[in-house]
Amino acid sequence: MRIALYSETYLPQHNGVALILDRLVRHLAGAGHEVLVVATEAGTTPPELPSGVELVRARGLPLPRYPDLRIGLPYSATILRAVERFRPDVVHLATEYSMGLLGLQASRKLGLPAVASFHTNIPRYLPYYGFGWLSETCWRYLRWFHNRVRFTYCPSESTRTILLDRGIRNVRVWGRGVDIERFHPGRRSDAVRRARGPDEALHLLYVGRLTPEKDLLVLFDAYRRLVAHPRRVPIQLILTGDGAYAPKAQASAPAGVTFTGHLEGEDLARAYASADVFVFPSRTETLGNVVLEAQASGLPVIAAAEGGVLENVRDGANGLLCEPGDAESLAARIETIASDAALRRALASNARAWAERRTWDRAFAPLIAGYEEVTRR
């Protein structure tokens, strides 16, 4: 097959959507398919592309209050000609906004079947940036957009329920996998631990963008509550990630918190494996790729009981869930796992076993089957 993939974000940008789409493109190319990626311009260093993959860029502008993401201009004759030359069998719209509209226009003009994927719950993000009053308008637009494609794919059953409740039809789940060889408990490093904090401490790790919608202020409040009292086992909080809001996050953090900046590849794998517990307070996730990476690394996960993280965190089995947005509840869950080494070991073992069943081949199968179905139609 020949697939035209439209996205607002792609490598070298660092976010979950860009990484998932790169993984998809490489999987498709490895299976003998050809892919044209149409994405907004990003940075000056182009990503290395496998054979059978072409990348075209649209001019873009930084999104106000969210400069990590660029929005492409809503029309480009150059890109339309590139898609015409490529002659795709199916168009995959991995965004609903400017680039998605560009892809929807191309699919109509060229008479091509289109599917879409829902990666980011933007209406849920808007209140964090002072635009909560736009959430319902955004949902109306998303309903209009997604009901103009054959299928919409989302990463979790909880997200599928949200979309169906909002009147979006033909919603299917396209799950996620994890590289269990790269993210592995065996990558634990004493040197990494000593560089991040006292080796004897319980190391709490957060990985992700340092942005308001990740609820880092809740995590900081919980951490302050924990370190305010003398402890038999000290606790060290470590944040891995970056973004335009990183300086504000650092200014808001309690004293002693370690910021590593952006990590990837082997450095990221060692950062996971060298921690003891993964903490994830975000309430806005459609899945949370970092949760699977942490589980594969043998970390029990403490997360807010809301959104897509519920797809992979089973309370009391492979992690613990806290009340969303509640620092006291989060602190209590951390205290539970800090004071019970046997529970921590059991949750860690179950987390690794859970991740071992989440392969990328299994994750991509429903999406590729959907491509084949719409092209047959």
C-alpha positions as CSV (number, residue, x, y, z in Angstrom):
1,M,0.0,0.0,0.0
2,R,0.9,3.6,-0.4
3,I,-0.1,5.8,2.6
4,A,-0.1,9.6,2.9
5,L,0.3,10.5,6.6
6,Y,-0.6,14.1,7.6
7,S,0.6,15.4,11.0
8,E,1.2,18.7,12.8
9,T,4.2,17.1,14.5
10,Y,7.0,14.8,13.4
11,L,10.7,14.3,14.2
12,P,12.9,16.0,15.2
13,Q,10.2,17.3,17.6
14,H,10.2,15.5,20.9
15,N,6.7,14.5,22.0
16,G,4.7,11.3,22.2
17,V,2.8,11.8,18.9
18,A,6.0,12.4,16.9
19,L,7.6,9.3,18.3
20,I,4.6,7.1,17.7
21,L,4.2,8.3,14.1
22,D,7.9,7.7,13.5
23,R,7.5,4.2,14.9
24,L,4.5,3.7,12.6
25,V,6.3,4.9,9.5
26,R,9.2,2.6,10.2
27,H,6.9,-0.3,10.8
28,L,5.1,0.3,7.5
29,A,8.3,0.7,5.6
30,G,9.7,-2.5,7.1
31,A,6.5,-4.3,5.9
32,G,7.0,-3.2,2.3
33,H,4.6,-0.3,2.3
34,E,5.4,3.2,0.9
35,V,4.7,6.3,3.0
36,L,4.5,10.0,2.3
37,V,4.7,12.0,5.5
38,V,3.3,15.5,5.3
39,A,4.2,17.5,8.4
40,T,4.7,21.0,9.6
41,E,8.3,22.3,9.4
42,A,10.3,21.7,12.6
43,G,13.9,22.5,13.4
44,T,16.8,22.4,10.9
45,T,17.9,18.8,11.3
46,P,15.8,16.4,9.1
47,P,15.2,13.0,10.5
48,E,16.8,9.9,8.9
49,L,14.2,8.2,6.9
50,P,14.0,4.5,5.9
51,S,13.8,3.4,2.3
52,G,10.3,3.9,0.9
53,V,9.5,6.9,3.0
54,E,9.3,10.5,1.7
55,L,8.9,13.6,3.9
56,V,7.5,17.0,2.7
57,R,7.2,20.0,5.0
58,A,4.5,22.7,5.2
59,R,5.3,26.1,6.5
60,G,4.1,26.6,10.0
61,L,3.7,29.2,12.8
62,P,4.2,28.6,16.6
63,L,1.0,28.0,18.4
64,P,0.3,30.8,20.9
65,R,1.0,29.8,24.5
66,Y,2.2,26.4,23.2
67,P,5.3,27.2,21.2
68,D,6.6,23.6,21.2
69,L,4.0,22.9,18.5
70,R,3.8,24.6,15.1
71,I,0.6,24.9,13.1
72,G,0.9,24.5,9.4
73,L,-0.6,26.9,7.0
74,P,-4.1,25.7,5.8
75,Y,-3.4,25.5,2.1
76,S,-0.4,24.4,0.0
77,A,-0.5,23.8,-3.7
78,T,3.1,22.4,-3.5
79,I,2.0,19.7,-1.0
80,L,-1.1,18.8,-3.0
81,R,1.1,18.3,-6.1
82,A,3.4,16.1,-4.0
83,V,0.5,13.9,-2.9
84,E,-0.8,13.7,-6.5
85,R,2.6,12.5,-7.6
86,F,2.8,10.0,-4.8
87,R,-0.7,8.5,-5.7
88,P,-1.6,7.1,-2.2
89,D,-4.1,4.4,-1.7
90,V,-5.3,5.8,1.6
91,V,-4.8,9.1,3.6
92,H,-4.2,9.0,7.3
93,L,-4.9,12.2,9.2
94,A,-3.0,12.2,12.4
95,T,-4.2,15.6,13.4
96,E,-7.6,17.4,13.1
97,Y,-6.2,20.9,12.7
98,S,-4.5,22.7,9.9
99,M,-2.6,19.8,8.5
100,G,-5.6,17.5,9.0
101,L,-7.7,19.9,7.0
102,L,-5.1,19.9,4.3
103,G,-5.2,16.1,4.2
104,L,-9.0,16.0,4.2
105,Q,-9.0,18.4,1.3
106,A,-6.6,16.2,-0.6
107,S,-8.6,13.1,0.0
108,R,-11.8,14.7,-1.3
109,K,-10.1,16.3,-4.3
110,L,-8.3,13.1,-5.3
111,G,-11.2,10.7,-4.4
112,L,-9.1,8.9,-1.7
113,P,-10.4,7.1,1.4
114,A,-9.3,8.7,4.6
115,V,-8.9,7.5,8.2
116,A,-8.0,9.7,11.2
117,S,-6.4,9.1,14.5
118,F,-7.1,11.0,17.8
119,H,-3.9,11.5,19.7
120,T,-4.3,14.5,21.9
121,N,-7.4,15.7,23.9
122,I,-7.0,19.3,23.1
123,P,-10.4,20.3,24.7
124,R,-9.0,18.9,28.0
125,Y,-5.8,20.9,27.5
126,L,-7.5,24.3,27.0
127,P,-8.4,25.1,30.6
128,Y,-4.7,24.9,31.5
129,Y,-3.9,27.7,29.1
130,G,-6.9,30.0,30.0
131,F,-9.1,28.9,27.1
132,G,-11.5,26.6,29.0
133,W,-14.4,28.5,27.5
134,L,-13.5,27.1,24.1
135,S,-13.6,23.4,25.0
136,E,-17.2,22.8,23.9
137,T,-16.6,24.7,20.6
138,C,-13.5,22.5,20.1
139,W,-15.6,19.3,20.6
140,R,-18.1,20.4,18.0
141,Y,-15.3,21.0,15.5
142,L,-13.8,17.6,16.3
143,R,-17.1,15.9,15.8
144,W,-17.5,17.6,12.4
145,F,-14.0,16.6,11.4
146,H,-13.9,12.9,12.5
147,N,-17.4,12.2,11.1
148,R,-16.0,12.9,7.6
149,V,-13.5,10.0,7.6
150,R,-14.2,6.3,7.4
151,F,-12.7,5.4,10.8
152,T,-11.2,7.2,13.7
153,Y,-8.5,5.4,15.7
154,C,-7.7,6.3,19.3
155,P,-5.2,4.7,21.7
156,S,-7.4,3.4,24.5
157,E,-10.8,2.2,25.4
158,S,-11.4,5.1,27.9
159,T,-10.7,7.6,25.0
160,R,-13.0,5.6,22.7
161,T,-15.8,6.0,25.3
162,I,-15.2,9.8,25.4
163,L,-15.3,10.1,21.7
164,L,-18.4,8.0,21.3
165,D,-20.1,10.1,24.0
166,R,-19.2,13.2,22.1
167,G,-21.0,12.0,19.0
168,I,-18.0,10.8,17.0
169,R,-18.8,7.7,15.0
170,N,-16.8,4.7,13.8
171,V,-14.2,4.9,16.6
172,R,-11.7,2.0,16.8
173,V,-8.8,1.4,19.2
174,W,-5.3,1.4,17.9
175,G,-3.3,0.5,20.9
176,R,0.4,1.0,21.7
177,G,3.4,-1.2,22.2
178,V,6.8,-0.8,23.8
179,D,10.3,-1.9,23.0
180,I,10.9,-4.3,25.8
181,E,14.6,-4.8,24.8
182,R,15.5,-1.2,25.0
183,F,13.4,-0.5,28.1
184,H,14.5,-3.2,30.5
185,P,15.3,-3.4,34.2
186,G,18.8,-4.7,33.3
187,R,19.8,-1.2,32.3
188,R,19.9,0.0,35.9
189,S,23.0,2.0,36.6
190,D,24.5,2.9,40.0
191,A,26.4,5.8,38.4
192,V,23.1,7.3,37.0
193,R,21.5,6.9,40.4
194,R,24.4,8.7,42.2
195,A,24.2,11.5,39.6
196,R,20.5,12.1,40.3
197,G,20.4,11.9,44.1
198,P,21.4,9.8,47.1
199,D,21.7,6.2,46.1
200,E,19.9,5.0,49.3
201,A,16.9,7.3,48.6
202,L,13.7,6.1,46.9
203,H,14.0,7.7,43.4
204,L,10.7,8.9,42.0
205,L,10.8,9.5,38.2
206,Y,8.6,11.6,36.0
207,V,9.2,11.6,32.2
208,G,7.4,13.8,29.8
209,R,6.9,17.4,28.6
210,L,7.3,20.0,31.3
211,T,4.0,21.7,30.5
212,P,0.9,22.9,32.5
213,E,-1.4,20.1,31.4
214,K,0.9,17.5,33.0
215,D,-0.2,18.6,36.5
216,L,3.4,19.0,37.7
217,L,2.2,21.5,40.4
218,V,0.2,18.6,42.0
219,L,3.4,16.5,41.9
220,F,5.5,19.2,43.5
221,D,2.8,19.8,46.2
222,A,2.8,16.0,47.0
223,Y,6.6,16.0,47.2
224,R,6.7,18.9,49.6
225,R,4.3,17.1,51.9
226,L,6.6,14.0,51.9
227,V,9.9,15.7,52.5
228,A,8.4,18.1,55.2
229,H,8.8,15.3,57.8
230,P,11.8,13.2,58.8
231,R,11.9,9.9,57.0
232,R,13.7,6.6,57.5
233,V,14.2,6.4,53.7
234,P,14.7,9.7,52.0
235,I,12.8,10.4,48.7
236,Q,14.4,12.0,45.6
237,L,12.2,13.4,42.8
238,I,13.7,13.4,39.3
239,L,12.1,15.0,36.2
240,T,13.2,14.1,32.7
241,G,11.9,16.2,29.8
242,D,12.0,19.7,28.4
243,G,9.8,22.2,26.6
244,A,9.1,25.9,26.4
245,Y,7.6,25.8,30.0
246,A,10.7,24.1,31.5
247,P,12.0,27.3,33.2
248,K,8.6,27.9,34.8
249,A,8.5,24.2,36.0
250,Q,12.0,24.6,37.5
251,A,11.1,27.8,39.2
252,S,8.0,26.2,40.7
253,A,9.8,23.0,41.9
254,P,10.7,22.4,45.6
255,A,14.3,22.6,46.6
256,G,16.3,19.4,45.8
257,V,14.4,18.3,42.7
258,T,16.6,17.0,39.9
259,F,16.0,18.1,36.4
260,T,17.8,16.0,33.7
261,G,16.6,17.8,30.6
262,H,15.6,15.8,27.5
263,L,16.9,12.3,27.2
264,E,16.5,9.7,24.5
265,G,17.9,6.3,23.4
266,E,20.1,4.5,25.9
267,D,20.3,7.5,28.2
268,L,16.5,7.5,28.6
269,A,16.4,3.7,29.1
270,R,19.0,4.0,31.9
271,A,17.1,6.8,33.5
272,Y,14.0,4.7,33.7
273,A,15.7,1.5,35.0
274,S,17.8,3.4,37.5
275,A,14.7,4.8,39.3
276,D,12.5,3.0,41.8
277,V,8.9,4.4,41.1
278,F,7.3,6.2,38.2
279,V,5.0,9.1,39.1
280,F,2.6,10.5,36.6
281,P,0.0,13.0,37.8
282,S,-1.4,14.0,34.4
283,R,-5.2,13.9,33.9
284,T,-5.2,14.7,30.2
285,E,-3.6,11.6,28.6
286,T,-5.3,9.6,25.8
287,L,-2.8,6.8,26.7
288,G,0.5,7.8,28.2
289,N,3.3,6.2,26.2
290,V,5.8,6.9,29.1
291,V,3.7,4.6,31.4
292,L,4.4,1.6,29.2
293,E,8.1,2.5,29.0
294,A,8.3,2.7,32.7
295,Q,6.5,-0.6,33.2
296,A,8.9,-2.3,30.7
297,S,11.7,-0.9,32.8
298,G,10.4,-2.6,35.8
299,L,8.9,0.4,37.6
300,P,5.6,0.4,39.5
301,V,3.5,3.4,38.4
302,I,1.7,5.8,40.6
303,A,-0.8,7.8,38.4
304,A,-3.9,9.8,38.4
305,A,-7.0,7.7,38.0
306,E,-8.2,9.5,34.9
307,G,-7.8,9.2,31.1
308,G,-5.8,6.8,29.1
309,V,-3.4,5.8,31.8
310,L,-6.2,3.5,33.0
311,E,-5.5,1.4,30.0
312,N,-2.3,0.1,31.5
313,V,-2.2,0.8,35.2
314,R,-4.1,-1.7,37.4
315,D,-4.5,-0.4,40.9
316,G,-2.8,-2.8,43.4
317,A,-1.6,-5.1,40.6
318,N,1.1,-3.3,38.6
319,G,0.8,0.2,40.2
320,L,-1.3,2.5,42.3
321,L,-3.9,5.1,41.4
322,C,-4.6,8.3,43.2
323,E,-7.4,10.9,43.1
324,P,-6.9,13.1,40.0
325,G,-5.5,16.5,40.9
326,D,-5.2,15.7,44.6
327,A,-1.7,16.2,46.0
328,E,-2.6,14.6,49.3
329,S,-3.9,11.5,47.7
330,L,-0.7,11.3,45.5
331,A,1.5,11.8,48.5
332,A,-0.3,9.0,50.4
333,R,0.2,6.6,47.5
334,I,3.9,7.4,47.4
335,E,4.1,6.9,51.1
336,T,2.4,3.5,50.8
337,I,4.9,2.3,48.2
338,A,7.9,3.9,50.0
339,S,7.1,2.1,53.2
340,D,6.5,-1.4,51.8
341,A,9.4,-2.8,49.9
342,A,7.7,-6.2,49.3
343,L,4.7,-4.4,47.7
344,R,7.1,-2.3,45.6
345,R,8.8,-5.5,44.3
346,A,5.6,-7.2,43.5
347,L,4.2,-4.2,41.6
348,A,7.5,-3.9,39.7
349,S,7.5,-7.5,38.6
350,N,3.8,-7.3,37.5
351,A,4.5,-4.1,35.6
352,R,7.3,-5.7,33.6
353,A,5.1,-8.8,32.8
354,W,2.3,-6.5,31.6
355,A,4.6,-4.6,29.3
356,E,6.0,-7.8,27.8
357,R,2.6,-8.5,26.3
358,R,2.5,-5.1,24.6
359,T,4.3,-5.7,21.3
360,W,4.4,-3.2,18.4
361,D,3.4,-5.8,15.9
362,R,0.3,-6.5,17.9
363,A,-0.4,-2.7,18.3
364,F,-0.1,-1.8,14.6
365,A,-2.2,-4.7,13.3
366,P,-5.7,-3.1,13.7
367,L,-4.6,0.1,12.0
368,I,-3.1,-1.7,9.0
369,A,-6.2,-3.9,8.8
370,G,-8.2,-0.7,8.7
371,Y,-6.1,0.7,5.8
372,E,-6.7,-2.5,3.9
373,E,-10.4,-2.4,4.6
374,V,-11.0,1.1,3.3
375,T,-8.9,0.5,0.2
376,R,-11.0,-2.6,-0.6
377,R,-14.1,-0.5,-0.2
